[in-house]
């Protein structure tokens, strides 16, 4: 992923207003970019006169001054991503939109728009009504728009009084051409004590739910969230990963930045570095769980009831974990004293049940932690040790039946969002991949790398985690150093010149 392959800090732009009080606007954006290891550049749209108690004046910069900043940056500091904040008038909206259209002709750059146009109390921050220009000219050029409730009402021209209205208004914005909308929940509570953000894009809709942090230092949370998302996009993170990491960053800032007292009003949210603790990350609301009804959230076409808590493995460190596609390989590796194995039959024939029954028999003979990939019905029927499911299987598989049968459950994840989502089920282990490119399947859009793997492993230090994807003997030590307790391999074992030697070397690396 770009985070590991870049030899310089990604360049990120903030096209926004300056906050003379230092709590929001470009000041918050630059602090955030720095925390994420990005180089921040700015194109100032307005110089605001404000402190912790009020916004006294908004002084829009002349159009030629704004344009000259953008052209200077384009000539030497081309962005990996762009965050847009306050645009003070229609002329600025039109100019920025035209600049983005020109910029996209040379290279597609992710654009995040935080529609700063109204204060927390609903007061206007712009010189005139820019809503129509934003909807017509700017939204079709944005990859993500991050309105709070006030800003959503302003743009969608719709009242927002509950979860259904939020989802409907977000769809109205998407209908205007915006690729995705993240409605931030800091200005209201749908459930007491919870702050929930709603994401809607072409892949579906999600609620990200966090515990409300009582903090007097909450100025600039919207600017900080959108700039953190922008920084993550510049680092190559997928949108959902970027959103949950950014939400955790703001949550960490609210929690840890509450000790300082700056001014007599609302102080700036803390900028406290990369979020490293699970408690700062949001819970992904799951269809079928009891509290989903409070958010009027249900899967299209129905789904299973939420099931949580599966049988634990005998160790959080599962060690070497080969994934094989035949009984012969299973037998061979069992004889080499490999304890954790997965049977993944790619092209099942008429004898699928017989193969799984035979595999289960071998597993019991050698006391294996043997997981059956996908075929959970037969795994239950044959009395298997465990079953492994992909993300796409979680709504179709009968998780309650798997739980009741006492089978261990492993779930595949690809990034922060899927890791958090799968963790809600409390499975027996979580697999994280693909760490590197692999020849078994095309995972080019889901490569994690060891830096991202280490960050995810740090969130769950006492949980069984399995790294998978392109892991060779040469790479194994770097993977183990991230803190995961298991390495899943395929070709590194099955295509090795000396299978027994490869098994021994992997075991040595894992046990050091």
Secondary structure, DSSP 8 states (H G I E B T S, - for coil): -HHHH-SS--EEEEEEEEETTSSSHHHHHHHHHHHTT-EEEEEEEEEEEE-SS-EEEEEE--HHHHHHHHHHHHHH---SEEEE----SHHHHHHHHHHHHHHHHH---EEEE----B-TTS-B-SSS--HHHIIIIIGGG-SEE---HHHHHHHHTS---SHHHHHHHHHHHHHTT-S-EEE--TT--SSTTEEEEEEEETTEEEEEEEE----S--BTHHHHHHHHHHHHHHTT--HHHHHHHHHHHHHHHHHHTTS---SSS--B-----S---GGGS-EE--TTSGGGGGGT---TT------------S-S--EEEEEESSHHHHHHHHHTT--EEEE--SS--TTHHHHHHHHHHHHHHTT-EEEEES-HHHHHHTT-SEEEE-GGGTTTS-HHHHHHTT-EEEEEE-SHHHHHHHHTT--SEEEE--SS--SSS--GGG--HHHHHHHHHHHTTTS-EEEESS--HHHHHHHHTTT-SEEEESHHHHT-SSHHHHHHHHHHHHH-
